[in-house]
């Protein structure tokens, strides 16, 4: 099982370069950074995981993921570097494509493009996103980026992004492009949509906090959907963010392996200059064998 | 005179992390990385320097990714955009990128900016091309609000947002210095009004003597302290060490504080040797 770390770095923590270097030394397979460009002060959307709906402090403190991962890339040589997750519709896809390609080119194909469409409507709207269409926009942006990564010259004609023949280099190191992991899940229709998007544009699926039994059930559905769409289910990489503990770490890993997961991602914000080493060592001791 | 290096990183060049480390070890003051996110095929706009647009323009690596990798392997080297095409980027995202780089590099960012010259590129990226400098001025003001205020809001023609929080902030309270890389007719007025410095290219010491006198006047009219401005030029000087040092001395006398040398393709195998030769010519 691959064990990754999602780092909530911010103004009061160690640099992503320092944290990533320590993760690499401890044997973590990958280092992820989340994204929220801004946090609206007066948000109407309630945060689903806190009783009063208030959004926790780290959400206002997230560094830009591409700059943060490039800092990490300059300080490491083996560890995977992922966005966990990049809010695709909030960014210009042409600029994002160049950032992804540059990062992947220079880190030797270590980049993992974890993506999502956003859940905080107030933020999305400030960033110019038609919130109800955010997954349609995301699908189109990803297809536009794939055109820029794989063809020369590239052009695209969509509803949300269009460009005439352009040249954009470097191309990513990984061919045909870095893996796109759909960072979405939830219940009912939103889970259905996440699976459909994985089949449509994904190289992997990466839900948050799904338990092993539920994961196995969803993966059975995903396998059928892949067969219907003529996609190879076995080529998809399955990641779970913040897996709920099943007894102890090694039992948890075994349960997720049986369910079909390839990577588990631990999350921490205890990354102050004086605490990050101890925190990472304790996570590594529990999860990495 | 501070000596910086301007380098386009692409598939055939040295890599940013190693290159920056070598530049710092040799004593160069700053690394400047330009950008063009895309190059339209067969644009009608002529290349300002004449002839076809060089192929390297469609191979420019993303400047923030390059500078961040450079930051990871250096401690003192200043990290500069040379230049960034401001209106081609969402200012909220750009503000966060610059703040992230500045915070985690210990305040080493210099934000060299321009508005773009290639209309076809600009329009693909959503720029109001005829008013691109107005758009640029507004974006910079919005970024400074995000950099300096705990809860920033902005209400402009091109960008508006209600109170938002955006951290990390840059190390310096008003953000990194903003240097305008432009020689168009209103450039000096803009520098005096809202810039932290000026960064023209392909200029002579005599050009600078004349233009800096004009800039001093513009500063007086705008109530700005001319002496606080960062005056940087970009170019290349032919000849041996004596000729290079003499020309740098003339630039210094004209009031220039930094010379940024535009480099060609420095490959992965010869960049150390060529940088050492460049250091022998340019560094005092």
HADDOCK unambig.tbl for C-alpha pairs under 7 A between the chains (distance, minus, plus):
assign (segid A and resid 10 and name CA) (segid B and resid 168 and name CA) 5.97 0.50 0.50
assign (segid A and resid 11 and name CA) (segid B and resid 167 and name CA) 6.70 0.50 0.50
assign (segid A and resid 11 and name CA) (segid B and resid 168 and name CA) 4.73 0.50 0.50
assign (segid A and resid 15 and name CA) (segid B and resid 104 and name CA) 5.75 0.50 0.50
assign (segid A and resid 17 and name CA) (segid B and resid 72 and name CA) 6.37 0.50 0.50
assign (segid A and resid 37 and name CA) (segid B and resid 92 and name CA) 6.94 0.50 0.50
assign (segid A and resid 37 and name CA) (segid B and resid 93 and name CA) 6.12 0.50 0.50
assign (segid A and resid 37 and name CA) (segid B and resid 96 and name CA) 6.50 0.50 0.50
assign (segid A and resid 37 and name CA) (segid B and resid 166 and name CA) 6.78 0.50 0.50
assign (segid A and resid 38 and name CA) (segid B and resid 164 and name CA) 6.14 0.50 0.50
assign (segid A and resid 38 and name CA) (segid B and resid 165 and name CA) 5.69 0.50 0.50
assign (segid A and resid 38 and name CA) (segid B and resid 166 and name CA) 4.91 0.50 0.50
assign (segid A and resid 39 and name CA) (segid B and resid 164 and name CA) 5.43 0.50 0.50
assign (segid A and resid 39 and name CA) (segid B and resid 165 and name CA) 5.13 0.50 0.50
assign (segid A and resid 39 and name CA) (segid B and resid 166 and name CA) 6.55 0.50 0.50
assign (segid A and resid 40 and name CA) (segid B and resid 163 and name CA) 6.16 0.50 0.50
assign (segid A and resid 40 and name CA) (segid B and resid 164 and name CA) 4.22 0.50 0.50
assign (segid A and resid 40 and name CA) (segid B and resid 165 and name CA) 6.26 0.50 0.50
assign (segid A and resid 41 and name CA) (segid B and resid 163 and name CA) 5.62 0.50 0.50
assign (segid A and resid 41 and name CA) (segid B and resid 164 and name CA) 5.10 0.50 0.50
assign (segid A and resid 41 and name CA) (segid B and resid 165 and name CA) 6.49 0.50 0.50
assign (segid A and resid 60 and name CA) (segid B and resid 165 and name CA) 5.74 0.50 0.50
assign (segid A and resid 60 and name CA) (segid B and resid 166 and name CA) 5.55 0.50 0.50
assign (segid A and resid 60 and name CA) (segid B and resid 167 and name CA) 5.84 0.50 0.50
assign (segid A and resid 61 and name CA) (segid B and resid 166 and name CA) 6.49 0.50 0.50
assign (segid A and resid 61 and name CA) (segid B and resid 167 and name CA) 4.42 0.50 0.50
assign (segid A and resid 61 and name CA) (segid B and resid 168 and name CA) 5.63 0.50 0.50
assign (segid A and resid 62 and name CA) (segid B and resid 167 and name CA) 6.54 0.50 0.50
assign (segid A and resid 63 and name CA) (segid B and resid 96 and name CA) 6.76 0.50 0.50
assign (segid A and resid 63 and name CA) (segid B and resid 100 and name CA) 5.42 0.50 0.50
assign (segid A and resid 63 and name CA) (segid B and resid 168 and name CA) 6.32 0.50 0.50
assign (segid A and resid 64 and name CA) (segid B and resid 96 and name CA) 5.80 0.50 0.50
assign (segid A and resid 64 and name CA) (segid B and resid 97 and name CA) 5.24 0.50 0.50
assign (segid A and resid 64 and name CA) (segid B and resid 100 and name CA) 6.19 0.50 0.50
assign (segid A and resid 66 and name CA) (segid B and resid 65 and name CA) 6.59 0.50 0.50
assign (segid A and resid 67 and name CA) (segid B and resid 64 and name CA) 6.30 0.50 0.50
assign (segid A and resid 67 and name CA) (segid B and resid 65 and name CA) 5.58 0.50 0.50
assign (segid A and resid 67 and name CA) (segid B and resid 68 and name CA) 5.71 0.50 0.50
assign (segid A and resid 67 and name CA) (segid B and resid 97 and name CA) 6.20 0.50 0.50
assign (segid A and resid 67 and name CA) (segid B and resid 100 and name CA) 6.79 0.50 0.50
assign (segid A and resid 67 and name CA) (segid B and resid 101 and name CA) 6.51 0.50 0.50
assign (segid A and resid 70 and name CA) (segid B and resid 65 and name CA) 5.35 0.50 0.50
assign (segid A and resid 70 and name CA) (segid B and resid 68 and name CA) 5.35 0.50 0.50
assign (segid A and resid 70 and name CA) (segid B and resid 69 and name CA) 5.11 0.50 0.50
assign (segid A and resid 71 and name CA) (segid B and resid 68 and name CA) 4.90 0.50 0.50
assign (segid A and resid 71 and name CA) (segid B and resid 69 and name CA) 4.98 0.50 0.50
assign (segid A and resid 71 and name CA) (segid B and resid 71 and name CA) 6.72 0.50 0.50
assign (segid A and resid 71 and name CA) (segid B and resid 72 and name CA) 5.27 0.50 0.50
assign (segid A and resid 73 and name CA) (segid B and resid 69 and name CA) 6.39 0.50 0.50
assign (segid A and resid 74 and name CA) (segid B and resid 17 and name CA) 5.76 0.50 0.50
assign (segid A and resid 74 and name CA) (segid B and resid 69 and name CA) 4.36 0.50 0.50
assign (segid A and resid 74 and name CA) (segid B and resid 70 and name CA) 6.85 0.50 0.50
assign (segid A and resid 74 and name CA) (segid B and resid 72 and name CA) 5.15 0.50 0.50
assign (segid A and resid 74 and name CA) (segid B and resid 73 and name CA) 6.46 0.50 0.50
assign (segid A and resid 75 and name CA) (segid B and resid 72 and name CA) 5.72 0.50 0.50
assign (segid A and resid 75 and name CA) (segid B and resid 73 and name CA) 6.89 0.50 0.50
assign (segid A and resid 95 and name CA) (segid B and resid 37 and name CA) 6.03 0.50 0.50
assign (segid A and resid 98 and name CA) (segid B and resid 37 and name CA) 6.41 0.50 0.50
assign (segid A and resid 98 and name CA) (segid B and resid 62 and name CA) 6.02 0.50 0.50
assign (segid A and resid 99 and name CA) (segid B and resid 62 and name CA) 5.55 0.50 0.50
assign (segid A and resid 99 and name CA) (segid B and resid 65 and name CA) 6.58 0.50 0.50
assign (segid A and resid 102 and name CA) (segid B and resid 61 and name CA) 5.53 0.50 0.50
assign (segid A and resid 102 and name CA) (segid B and resid 62 and name CA) 5.93 0.50 0.50
assign (segid A and resid 102 and name CA) (segid B and resid 65 and name CA) 6.83 0.50 0.50
assign (segid A and resid 103 and name CA) (segid B and resid 65 and name CA) 6.31 0.50 0.50
assign (segid A and resid 126 and name CA) (segid B and resid 161 and name CA) 6.05 0.50 0.50
assign (segid A and resid 163 and name CA) (segid B and resid 124 and name CA) 6.17 0.50 0.50
assign (segid A and resid 165 and name CA) (segid B and resid 40 and name CA) 6.04 0.50 0.50
assign (segid A and resid 165 and name CA) (segid B and resid 41 and name CA) 5.67 0.50 0.50
assign (segid A and resid 166 and name CA) (segid B and resid 38 and name CA) 6.20 0.50 0.50
assign (segid A and resid 166 and name CA) (segid B and resid 39 and name CA) 5.34 0.50 0.50
assign (segid A and resid 166 and name CA) (segid B and resid 40 and name CA) 4.16 0.50 0.50
assign (segid A and resid 166 and name CA) (segid B and resid 41 and name CA) 5.26 0.50 0.50
assign (segid A and resid 167 and name CA) (segid B and resid 38 and name CA) 5.80 0.50 0.50
assign (segid A and resid 167 and name CA) (segid B and resid 39 and name CA) 5.12 0.50 0.50
assign (segid A and resid 167 and name CA) (segid B and resid 40 and name CA) 6.27 0.50 0.50
assign (segid A and resid 167 and name CA) (segid B and resid 41 and name CA) 6.76 0.50 0.50
assign (segid A and resid 167 and name CA) (segid B and resid 58 and name CA) 5.64 0.50 0.50
assign (segid A and resid 168 and name CA) (segid B and resid 37 and name CA) 6.81 0.50 0.50
assign (segid A and resid 168 and name CA) (segid B and resid 38 and name CA) 4.96 0.50 0.50
assign (segid A and resid 168 and name CA) (segid B and resid 39 and name CA) 6.49 0.50 0.50
assign (segid A and resid 168 and name CA) (segid B and resid 58 and name CA) 5.47 0.50 0.50
assign (segid A and resid 168 and name CA) (segid B and resid 59 and name CA) 6.36 0.50 0.50
assign (segid A and resid 169 and name CA) (segid B and resid 58 and name CA) 6.00 0.50 0.50
assign (segid A and resid 169 and name CA) (segid B and resid 59 and name CA) 4.41 0.50 0.50
assign (segid A and resid 169 and name CA) (segid B and resid 60 and name CA) 6.50 0.50 0.50
assign (segid A and resid 169 and name CA) (segid B and resid 61 and name CA) 6.86 0.50 0.50
assign (segid A and resid 170 and name CA) (segid B and resid 10 and name CA) 6.47 0.50 0.50
assign (segid A and resid 170 and name CA) (segid B and resid 11 and name CA) 6.31 0.50 0.50
assign (segid A and resid 170 and name CA) (segid B and resid 59 and name CA) 5.67 0.50 0.50
assign (segid A and resid 170 and name CA) (segid B and resid 61 and name CA) 6.29 0.50 0.50
